Amino acid sequence: MTELRRVIGLFGGVALIVGITIGSGIFRTPPTIAGLVPNPLVIMGLWIAFGLISICGALAVAELTSMLPQAGGVYVFLRQAYGDAAAFVFGWLYVLITTPTTVAALAVVFAEFLLNLLGLPVGGKVQVIAIGSIIILTAANVLGARVGAAVSGVTTIVKVTALAAIILGAFLLGQGSFSNITAGGAVQGSGLARAVAAVIWTYDGWVAVSMIAGEVVAPERLMKRIIIIGMLTIVTLYIGANLAYLYVMPVGVMAQQKEAIARTVMTAIAGPAGGTLIMLAIMTSIFGALNGNLLAKPRVAYAMGRDGLTFAFLGKIHPRWSTPWPAQLIVSVVAIIMVLALQDYDSLITYFVVVEWAALIFAVGAVFVLRTKMADAPRPFRTPAYPWVPAFFLVGTVIGLSAIVWGQIQVGNYSPIYGLAIAAAGFPVHHLWTRLKRVS
C-alpha cells in the first residue's frame, strides 16, 4: 500500500474543519478578551473582522486544494510555489514544534476540565489524563482515517449543539439586555493587540483540513464545499456565542468569568444541570479538536517523508489500515514530551498564532504565485473576486500579526520573535539536510 485511502466524505470533512478549529478557544478566550478590551462593540468588531479574514483565506485555500488535492495541504502548496526549502521550514516547525505543542495544550486543558468537573484537585493527574487521551486518540487514528473522522463527526455534533444551545438559550430564555452590547469603556492599544492574538488563536486550525485532501473522496469537487461550509459554520457560531455572552452579562462581569463563562451562562438559563451539561460538551469539544489535530496534522510529516525532505520512514503507510502511522507516532511522542514540559498556556498561544499565521501568509500568497507558475493547471474551484479576496487576507493578517508582536513586546513577552527565529533557522537546517543526502 503506497497511497492513502480516500474514505472521507462531505460530512466527515466539514466535521474535521469545524472540529479542529472549535476547541477550547471559544469557551476560554472571550473573558480574556473582555478583560483586555472592555468595549463590546470593539470585541464584536474583532470577531467579525478576523472571521471575514479567515473566510477569505479559506476561499484561497479551497482553490489550492482543488488544484493540488494531496496529503500535506499547506506543505504541498508551499513546495509547488516556493520550492523545497520553504516547504521544509514549514514542515519541520509543524511536525516538531507547533503541532505537538498544540496537541499537548489541548490535552492538558481537557484534563483540567475533567478534574474540575469531577471535583478533584488539579495536580499530577493532569499529565496522566492528558497523556492517556493522546495515546487513545493516536491509536484510533492509526486504525484508519474513517475511524478518526467518525470520532470528529460525533464530537463536532456535540460542540455545535452546545454553542447553539448557548446562543438560543441566552436570547430566548436568558434575563439579559441588549444595552450590554453598546456599553463599554476605553480601549488601550496594548490590550487591543493582545486581544487580537486571542481572537486569531480561536480561529486557528481551519487550514488543517487541507492536509487530509489526499483522503477525501472526489476532492476536486468536495474540498471547496468542505472548506466553505465549515468556515461559515465556525464564524456564525463564534459571533453568535459572543453576542450571547454579552447579552447575558456586562463586559466587566464577563471579564471575571475565566474558563467558566459557558457554564455560568447555562447555569443562569437552565440551572446547575444545564451548567454541568455544558461542561461535558466543552470537554467533548476539546477532545474533538485534539482528535482532529492528531488525524490531520501528521499528514505533513508523511508528505515530507514521501517527498524525501526528511527521514523516509515517515512516508510509510500501514499495509492494513492505510494510515501514515510512523508520522502519527512521532507527533504523538513529541506531544507527550511537551505535556511533561508544558509551562505557560497563554504564551504558547501567542507563539502558535504568529508562527502558524506567518506560514499562512505564504500559503495564501501561493494563489498568486501558482496562477502564473501553473497557469494551465485545472482549477475546479477558483477564488471568487480574485485578487481582492486573497489580498484582503494577506493585508488583514499582516496587520493582525504586527499588532500581536508589538503588543507582546510591550509586556516583555518575546516568544513570537523566538518562534519566527526558529522558523528562519529551518533554512540552514534544510541546507545541511540536502548536503547530507548528497554525501550518503
C-alpha positions as CSV (number, residue, x, y, z in Angstrom):
1,M,0.0,0.0,0.0
2,T,1.7,3.2,-1.2
3,E,-1.3,5.6,-1.3
4,L,-3.6,6.9,1.4
5,R,-7.2,5.6,1.0
6,R,-9.9,8.1,0.1
7,V,-12.6,7.5,2.7
8,I,-13.6,11.0,4.0
9,G,-16.9,12.4,2.6
10,L,-18.6,15.8,2.8
11,F,-19.9,15.4,6.4
12,G,-16.6,13.9,7.6
13,G,-14.6,16.8,6.1
14,V,-16.9,19.5,7.4
15,A,-16.8,17.8,10.8
16,L,-13.0,17.9,10.7
17,I,-12.7,21.6,9.8
18,V,-15.2,22.5,12.5
19,G,-13.8,20.0,15.0
20,I,-10.2,21.1,14.6
21,T,-11.0,24.9,14.8
22,I,-13.6,24.9,17.5
23,G,-11.7,23.5,20.5
24,S,-11.2,25.3,23.8
25,G,-10.8,28.8,22.4
26,I,-14.4,30.0,22.2
27,F,-15.1,28.7,25.7
28,R,-11.9,30.1,27.2
29,T,-10.8,33.3,25.4
30,P,-13.9,35.6,25.5
31,P,-13.4,36.6,29.2
32,T,-9.7,37.2,28.5
33,I,-10.6,39.4,25.5
34,A,-13.2,41.2,27.6
35,G,-10.5,42.0,30.2
36,L,-8.2,43.3,27.6
37,V,-10.8,45.2,25.5
38,P,-13.6,46.5,27.8
39,N,-15.8,47.6,24.9
40,P,-18.4,45.1,23.4
41,L,-18.6,46.9,20.0
42,V,-14.8,46.6,19.6
43,I,-14.9,43.0,20.7
44,M,-17.5,42.1,18.2
45,G,-15.6,44.1,15.5
46,L,-12.6,41.9,16.2
47,W,-14.6,38.6,15.9
48,I,-16.3,39.8,12.7
49,A,-13.1,41.2,11.1
50,F,-11.0,38.1,11.7
51,G,-13.9,35.9,10.7
52,L,-14.0,37.6,7.3
53,I,-10.2,37.4,7.1
54,S,-10.4,33.7,7.8
55,I,-13.1,33.1,5.2
56,C,-11.0,34.9,2.6
57,G,-8.0,32.8,3.4
58,A,-10.2,29.6,3.3
59,L,-11.5,30.6,-0.2
60,A,-8.0,30.9,-1.5
61,V,-7.0,27.5,0.2
62,A,-10.1,26.0,-1.4
63,E,-8.6,26.8,-4.9
64,L,-5.3,25.4,-3.9
65,T,-6.7,22.1,-2.6
66,S,-8.9,21.7,-5.6
67,M,-5.9,22.1,-7.9
68,L,-3.5,20.1,-5.6
69,P,-5.6,17.6,-3.7
70,Q,-2.7,15.8,-2.0
71,A,-2.0,14.9,1.6
72,G,0.0,17.6,3.3
73,G,-2.1,20.7,2.4
74,V,-0.1,23.9,3.1
75,Y,3.2,21.9,2.8
76,V,2.2,20.9,-0.8
77,F,1.2,24.5,-1.7
78,L,4.5,26.0,-0.4
79,R,6.6,23.3,-2.2
80,Q,4.9,24.0,-5.5
81,A,5.0,27.8,-5.2
82,Y,8.4,28.4,-3.5
83,G,10.4,25.2,-3.6
84,D,11.8,22.5,-1.2
85,A,13.4,24.9,1.3
86,A,10.2,26.8,2.1
87,A,8.2,23.5,2.4
88,F,10.9,22.0,4.6
89,V,10.8,25.0,7.0
90,F,7.1,24.8,7.3
91,G,7.2,21.1,7.8
92,W,9.8,20.9,10.5
93,L,8.1,23.6,12.5
94,Y,4.8,21.9,12.1
95,V,6.0,18.4,12.9
96,L,8.4,19.1,15.7
97,I,7.1,22.2,17.4
98,T,3.7,23.7,16.7
99,T,1.6,20.6,16.2
100,P,2.9,18.6,19.2
101,T,2.6,21.7,21.4
102,T,-1.0,22.4,20.2
103,V,-1.9,18.7,20.9
104,A,-0.2,19.0,24.3
105,A,-2.1,22.2,25.2
106,L,-5.5,20.7,24.2
107,A,-4.8,17.5,26.1
108,V,-3.8,19.5,29.3
109,V,-6.9,21.7,29.0
110,F,-9.1,18.6,28.6
111,A,-7.6,17.0,31.7
112,E,-8.1,20.2,33.7
113,F,-11.8,20.4,32.7
114,L,-12.3,16.8,33.5
115,L,-10.8,17.1,37.0
116,N,-12.7,20.3,37.7
117,L,-16.0,18.6,36.7
118,L,-15.2,15.6,39.0
119,G,-14.3,18.0,41.8
120,L,-10.8,16.5,42.1
121,P,-7.6,18.6,42.8
122,V,-5.7,19.6,39.7
123,G,-2.2,18.2,40.3
124,G,-0.1,15.4,38.8
125,K,-3.3,13.7,37.5
126,V,-3.5,16.4,34.7
127,Q,-0.4,14.9,33.0
128,V,-1.6,11.3,33.3
129,I,-5.0,12.1,31.8
130,A,-3.5,14.3,29.1
131,I,-1.0,11.6,28.0
132,G,-3.7,8.9,28.2
133,S,-6.0,10.9,25.9
134,I,-3.2,11.4,23.4
135,I,-2.4,7.7,23.4
136,I,-6.1,6.7,23.0
137,L,-6.7,9.1,20.1
138,T,-3.5,8.2,18.3
139,A,-4.5,4.6,18.4
140,A,-7.9,5.4,17.0
141,N,-6.4,7.4,14.1
142,V,-3.8,4.8,13.3
143,L,-6.7,2.3,12.8
144,G,-7.9,4.4,9.9
145,A,-8.9,7.9,8.8
146,R,-12.5,6.7,8.8
147,V,-12.3,6.0,12.5
148,G,-10.7,9.4,13.2
149,A,-13.3,11.1,11.1
150,A,-16.1,9.3,12.8
151,V,-14.8,10.5,16.2
152,S,-14.7,14.0,14.8
153,G,-18.2,13.7,13.5
154,V,-19.7,12.8,16.9
155,T,-17.7,15.4,18.8
156,T,-18.5,18.1,16.3
157,I,-22.2,17.5,16.6
158,V,-21.9,17.8,20.3
159,K,-19.9,21.1,20.2
160,V,-22.2,22.7,17.6
161,T,-25.3,21.7,19.6
162,A,-23.7,23.2,22.8
163,L,-22.9,26.5,21.1
164,A,-26.4,26.6,19.5
165,A,-27.9,25.9,23.0
166,I,-25.9,28.8,24.5
167,I,-26.9,31.2,21.7
168,L,-30.6,30.2,21.6
169,G,-30.9,29.8,25.3
170,A,-29.4,33.2,26.0
171,F,-31.7,35.1,23.7
172,L,-34.9,33.1,24.2
173,L,-34.6,32.2,28.0
174,G,-31.9,34.4,29.4
175,Q,-32.5,37.5,31.5
176,G,-30.2,39.7,29.5
177,S,-30.1,43.1,28.0
178,F,-29.0,44.4,24.6
179,S,-27.8,47.5,26.3
180,N,-24.8,45.4,27.5
181,I,-23.6,45.2,23.9
182,T,-23.4,49.0,23.5
183,A,-22.0,49.9,26.9
184,G,-18.2,49.8,27.4
185,G,-15.1,51.7,28.3
186,A,-11.9,53.0,26.7
187,V,-9.6,50.6,24.8
188,Q,-5.8,50.6,25.3
189,G,-3.6,49.8,22.3
190,S,-1.5,47.1,24.0
191,G,-4.7,45.4,25.3
192,L,-6.2,45.5,21.8
193,A,-3.1,43.9,20.3
194,R,-3.1,41.1,22.9
195,A,-6.9,40.6,22.3
196,V,-6.1,40.1,18.5
197,A,-3.8,37.2,19.4
198,A,-6.7,35.5,21.4
199,V,-9.2,36.0,18.6
200,I,-6.8,34.7,15.9
201,W,-5.9,31.7,18.1
202,T,-9.6,30.9,18.4
203,Y,-9.9,30.9,14.6
204,D,-6.7,29.0,14.1
205,G,-6.9,25.5,12.8
206,W,-9.2,25.8,9.7
207,V,-6.3,25.2,7.3
208,A,-5.6,21.8,8.7
209,V,-8.5,20.3,6.8
210,S,-6.4,20.8,3.6
211,M,-3.9,18.3,4.9
212,I,-6.3,15.4,4.6
213,A,-7.2,16.3,0.9
214,G,-5.4,13.0,-0.1
215,E,-8.1,11.1,1.8
216,V,-11.2,13.0,0.7
217,V,-13.5,11.3,-1.8
218,A,-13.6,13.3,-5.1
219,P,-11.5,16.2,-3.5
220,E,-11.7,18.4,-6.6
221,R,-15.5,18.6,-6.0
222,L,-15.8,18.2,-2.3
223,M,-12.9,20.2,-0.8
224,K,-14.3,23.6,-1.7
225,R,-17.6,22.7,-0.2
226,I,-16.0,21.3,3.0
227,I,-13.9,24.5,3.5
228,I,-16.7,27.0,2.7
229,I,-19.5,25.2,4.7
230,G,-17.1,24.6,7.6
231,M,-15.9,28.3,7.7
232,L,-19.4,29.7,7.5
233,T,-20.4,27.4,10.4
234,I,-17.5,28.4,12.5
235,V,-17.8,32.2,12.0
236,T,-21.6,32.1,12.6
237,L,-21.2,30.2,15.9
238,Y,-18.3,32.4,17.2
239,I,-20.2,35.6,16.5
240,G,-23.4,34.2,17.9
241,A,-21.7,32.9,21.1
242,N,-20.0,36.2,21.8
243,L,-23.3,38.1,21.3
244,A,-25.0,35.7,23.7
245,Y,-22.3,36.1,26.4
246,L,-22.5,39.9,26.1
247,Y,-26.3,39.9,26.1
248,V,-26.4,37.9,29.4
249,M,-23.8,39.8,31.3
250,P,-22.0,43.2,31.1
251,V,-18.4,43.2,29.7
252,G,-17.0,43.8,33.2
253,V,-18.7,40.7,34.6
254,M,-17.7,38.7,31.5
255,A,-14.0,39.6,32.2
256,Q,-14.2,37.8,35.6
257,Q,-15.6,34.5,34.3
258,K,-12.3,32.9,33.1
259,E,-12.9,29.5,31.6
260,A,-16.3,29.1,33.4
261,I,-18.2,31.6,31.2
262,A,-20.2,29.0,29.2
263,R,-21.1,27.2,32.5
264,T,-22.2,30.5,34.1
265,V,-24.5,31.3,31.2
266,M,-26.1,27.9,31.0
267,T,-26.5,27.7,34.8
268,A,-28.4,31.0,34.7
269,I,-30.6,29.7,31.9
270,A,-31.2,26.0,32.9
271,G,-29.9,25.6,36.4
272,P,-27.0,23.5,37.7
273,A,-27.8,20.6,35.4
274,G,-27.5,22.9,32.4
275,G,-24.1,24.1,33.7
276,T,-22.9,20.5,34.1
277,L,-24.1,19.5,30.7
278,I,-22.3,22.4,29.0
279,M,-19.1,21.5,30.8
280,L,-19.4,18.0,29.4
281,A,-20.0,19.5,25.9
282,I,-16.9,21.7,26.3
283,M,-14.8,18.6,27.2
284,T,-16.2,16.8,24.2
285,S,-15.3,19.9,22.1
286,I,-11.7,19.9,23.3
287,F,-11.5,16.1,22.8
288,G,-12.7,16.5,19.3
289,A,-10.2,19.2,18.5
290,L,-7.5,17.0,19.9
291,N,-8.6,14.2,17.7
292,G,-8.8,16.4,14.6
293,N,-5.2,17.6,15.2
294,L,-3.9,14.1,15.6
295,L,-5.7,13.0,12.4
296,A,-4.9,15.8,10.0
297,K,-1.6,17.3,11.0
298,P,0.7,14.3,10.9
299,R,0.0,14.2,7.2
300,V,2.6,16.9,6.8
301,A,5.3,14.7,8.3
302,Y,4.1,11.9,6.0
303,A,4.2,14.2,2.9
304,M,7.8,15.3,3.8
305,G,8.9,11.7,4.2
306,R,7.3,10.7,0.9
307,D,9.0,13.6,-0.9
308,G,12.4,12.9,0.6
309,L,12.6,16.1,2.6
310,T,13.0,14.2,5.8
311,F,13.5,10.6,7.0
312,A,12.0,8.1,4.6
313,F,10.3,6.0,7.3
314,L,7.9,9.0,8.0
315,G,6.5,8.5,4.5
316,K,5.4,4.9,5.2
317,I,1.8,3.8,5.2
318,H,0.3,0.9,7.3
319,P,-0.4,-2.0,4.9
320,R,-3.7,-2.9,6.5
321,W,-5.1,0.4,7.8
322,S,-3.7,2.8,5.1
323,T,-2.6,5.4,7.6
324,P,0.7,7.2,8.0
325,W,1.4,5.5,11.3
326,P,5.1,6.4,11.8
327,A,4.3,10.1,11.3
328,Q,1.4,9.8,13.7
329,L,3.5,8.1,16.3
330,I,6.3,10.7,16.1
331,V,3.9,13.6,16.5
332,S,2.3,11.9,19.5
333,V,5.6,11.1,21.2
334,V,6.8,14.7,20.9
335,A,3.4,15.9,22.2
336,I,3.7,13.7,25.2
337,I,7.1,15.2,25.9
338,M,5.5,18.6,25.6
339,V,2.9,17.6,28.1
340,L,5.6,16.9,30.6
341,A,7.4,20.2,29.8
342,L,4.4,22.5,29.2
343,Q,4.6,25.8,31.1
344,D,2.5,28.8,30.1
345,Y,-0.6,28.2,28.0
346,D,-1.2,31.9,27.2
347,S,2.4,32.5,25.9
348,L,2.2,29.3,23.9
349,I,-1.0,30.6,22.2
350,T,0.8,33.8,21.1
351,Y,3.8,31.8,19.9
352,F,1.5,29.5,17.8
353,V,-0.5,32.3,16.3
354,V,2.4,34.3,15.0
355,V,4.4,31.3,13.6
356,E,1.4,29.4,12.0
357,W,-0.3,32.5,10.6
358,A,3.0,33.8,9.2
359,A,3.1,30.5,7.3
360,L,-0.5,31.0,6.2
361,I,0.5,34.4,4.6
362,F,2.9,32.5,2.3
363,A,0.3,29.7,1.8
364,V,-2.4,32.1,0.6
365,G,0.2,34.1,-1.3
366,A,0.8,30.8,-3.3
367,V,-2.5,31.5,-5.1
368,F,-0.8,34.5,-6.8
369,V,2.4,32.6,-7.5
370,L,0.7,29.5,-8.9
371,R,-1.7,31.5,-11.1
372,T,1.5,32.4,-13.0
373,K,3.6,29.3,-12.4
374,M,0.8,26.7,-13.1
375,A,-1.4,28.9,-15.2
376,D,-2.8,25.9,-17.3
377,A,-3.4,23.5,-14.3
378,P,-7.1,22.6,-13.9
379,R,-8.8,24.5,-11.1
380,P,-12.2,23.0,-10.3
381,F,-12.7,25.9,-7.9
382,R,-11.4,29.5,-8.4
383,T,-11.2,32.0,-5.6
384,P,-14.1,34.4,-6.1
385,A,-13.3,38.2,-6.5
386,Y,-9.6,37.4,-7.2
387,P,-7.3,39.1,-6.5
388,W,-9.2,41.1,-3.8
389,V,-10.2,38.1,-1.6
390,P,-6.7,36.7,-1.0
391,A,-5.3,40.2,-0.9
392,F,-7.7,41.1,2.0
393,F,-6.5,38.0,3.9
394,L,-2.8,39.0,3.4
395,V,-3.2,42.6,4.4
396,G,-5.5,41.8,7.4
397,T,-3.2,39.0,8.6
398,V,0.0,41.2,8.3
399,I,-1.7,44.0,10.3
400,G,-3.0,41.5,12.9
401,L,0.3,39.7,13.4
402,S,2.2,43.0,13.5
403,A,-0.2,44.2,16.3
404,I,0.4,41.0,18.2
405,V,4.2,41.2,18.1
406,W,4.1,44.9,19.1
407,G,1.6,44.2,21.9
408,Q,3.7,41.3,23.3
409,I,6.9,43.3,23.2
410,Q,5.1,46.0,25.2
411,V,4.5,43.5,28.0
412,G,8.0,41.9,27.8
413,N,7.0,38.7,26.0
414,Y,9.3,37.9,23.1
415,S,8.0,34.4,22.3
416,P,6.7,35.5,18.9
417,I,10.2,36.7,18.0
418,Y,11.7,33.4,19.2
419,G,9.2,31.5,17.1
420,L,10.0,33.4,13.9
421,A,13.7,33.0,14.6
422,I,13.2,29.2,14.9
423,A,11.4,29.3,11.6
424,A,14.2,31.2,9.9
425,A,16.7,28.6,11.4
426,G,15.0,26.0,9.3
427,F,16.7,27.2,6.1
428,P,20.2,26.3,7.2
429,V,18.9,23.0,8.6
430,H,17.4,22.3,5.1
431,H,20.7,23.2,3.5
432,L,22.5,20.8,5.9
433,W,19.9,18.0,5.2
434,T,20.4,18.3,1.4
435,R,24.2,18.2,1.8
436,L,24.0,15.1,4.0
437,K,21.7,13.4,1.4
438,R,24.2,14.1,-1.4
439,V,27.1,12.6,0.7
440,S,25.1,9.5,1.5
